[in-house]
Each structure stands twice: as structure tokens, then as C-alpha cells.
Amino acid sequence: MPILDTRGHFVSQRGVVLENGMLRVAVLPELGGRVWSLVYKPLDRELLWHNPEIPPRKAPFDAVFDDVWCGGWEEMFPTPAPGVINGQSYPDHGEVWSLAWEATTESNEDAASVRLACRAPISGIRMEKKITLQANEPRLEVSYLLRNPTGSNFPFTLALHPALAVSPNCRVDFPPMLVDLDASYLGTLAGVESPFEWPYVTRGSGKVDLRIVPPVSSGEVYFLYGHRFQEGWCAITDTTNRLTYGLVFSPEVFRACWLFATYGGWRDYYVAILEPSTSYPQQIEQAIQQGTAPSLPAGGTLETTVIFQVQEGLSKVVGLMPDGKFHQ
């Protein structure tokens, strides 16, 4: 039977803990409803990255995200970068990551879950998510629901923002896809021609395999938009311990998957953020103009479920099995 604990504190923040024999998951409702910790218990392995410089703490609604980012897994909605939708301005990384979310919990012999909800104060959109841990399964279900109670159509971006821990033993895998560089943040891939097919780029006189995570001393940093994939998944594999962790999602809803990777190149951080997203690029005005941003109709809803999957025994990921597990 999964364990549900609402008494936990994490660096002075109140948290909800979901736990079974495989995973221990800590959620911080008051800090954007983020998943703060995700531990694979058989190896005592924390799979999410925590900022060594910034502890989890409340931030002003209009804060500069990078200056207060503590790590973990939050969502960006309805804008990743500051932007304008229907004449209204929206803050950096959107409306919901800095809010305190309402939280209720439930459990039975088969599963434990926490339901979280918030009302985005500018757009008026109601956002809900249910985080569920089944008994003895190394997978976490996160179900999202967006409701538009307003009388206007609302174009948006919903992008997941899980900061995943990496090491020089790791590789990053996506399905076959076309990749564009973010023009506003070329990083160490400046000069590379885009779009290109994942995972190889030509830089200088050589070919670089972007699946391979270099050491922090490399100073690499880049921001990519993957799209035109047939399967919705992304994963990181520790090839030494043969441990894979990643996301499985609907490619019809999340039509792009971003990668922001800093291997020592930005603020000395060492982390990969694999970001299923409903659109690209991060500039919402450009996404609307080029027709890649979906729209939530007046009175409409959007529902989708994402799986965070953990598996042992793989050295890489090339696809999904019928049950949604990764295979090599």
C-alpha cells in the first residue's frame, strides 16, 4: 500500500510525500505545486536536480525566474518567456510557478495521490493537476486539466520544466526528431546550422553527439526545440548504473520537446531540463504568429496525462513498448 504523509517539511517548506517500495516523491503545494524530490529507493538515487545556491522559498509573482529557481519540477503556463497574449502582459516563465496551489490528498490500498489547483490571476485560467503513485510501481502519473472560464479564446504554451540530475555517465535520448536552436540563446552551439536531425551537429571540423553528457568542465550550454516526432518520450540513462528516468507524454498534446542543458556553461550549473511543450519557441508572440501555439476555446478544457518512468537494466533508450515502458 502506498504511503501518504502530509506532515513533511523541506527546507522550512511544507510538503506532501507519496511513497511506495520503489519511489519517494515530495511535492511542495505552496511553491507552485512543484515536485521537489523524486527518489528511486532501490539505489537511493535523487533523480531531480536541486540548485546548490538557492533553497526552495516563496518568490514574488513577477520575479525573474532564473534568480530564484531552486530546481525540481514545475510548469510554465501560459508563457515561458515574458510575453503578451490577447493584449495582456505575462511574467517570466508564466503565472503558475510562483503561486501557492490548493492541495487535497487521497489514498487507498492501490494508490496515493495529491490533487493541486490554482487560478492563474491574469488569464483567469483554472489549472489542476493530480499526482498519483501506484502501489509498487516505479512510475509517477501526473494528470493535467486546464479550464477556460472566460469568454475569449486563449492561445498559450504549457511546458513542463523538470530539472533532471545528470553525471558524465549519462546520455540523453529522444525519438527521431527535427531540432531548432533557440535563436535568443545559442550558447555553445552558436554557428551550428539549424534545423538539424537529432542527435548530431557539425561544429568546427567535427561531428558532436548531443546524447552524450559531457563533464561540468566542458562549459557546454544550449537550448533546443525538438519537434516532428512520432512518439512522445524523452529520457536520461545513467549508463554505469543502467538506470533510466524520463517522461512519456502525448505527442498530439505536447507537439514539441525542449532541451535546456547546462554542463557548467551557465552559472556553473550541471543539469538537463527535458521539457515537453505544447508549442515552440519560448516567445509566445512568435509561436502564435507561426501557428505553433494551441488555443483554449472560451469555456473549453484540455486534459492530458504524463508518466514519469524509472527503469533499471537499460544502456540507452530507442523507443517505447506497448505498455509505455522504455526499450533499447
Secondary structure, 3 states (H helix, E strand, C coil): CCEEEEEEEECCEEEEEEECCCEEEEEECCCCCEEEEEEEHHHCEECECECCCCCCCCCCCCCCHHHHCCECEEEEECCCCCEEECCEEECCCECCCCCCCEEEEEECCCEEEEEEEEECCCCCCEEEEEEEEECCCCEEEEEEEEECCCCCCEECCCEEEEEECCCCCEEEECCCCEEEECCCCCHHHCCCCCCEECCEEEECCEEEECCECCCHHHCEEEEEEEECCCCCEEEEEECCCCEEEEEECCCCCCCEEEEEEEEECCCCCEEEEEEEECCCCCCHHHHHHHCCCCEECCCCEEEEEEEEEEEECCCCCCEECCCCCEEC
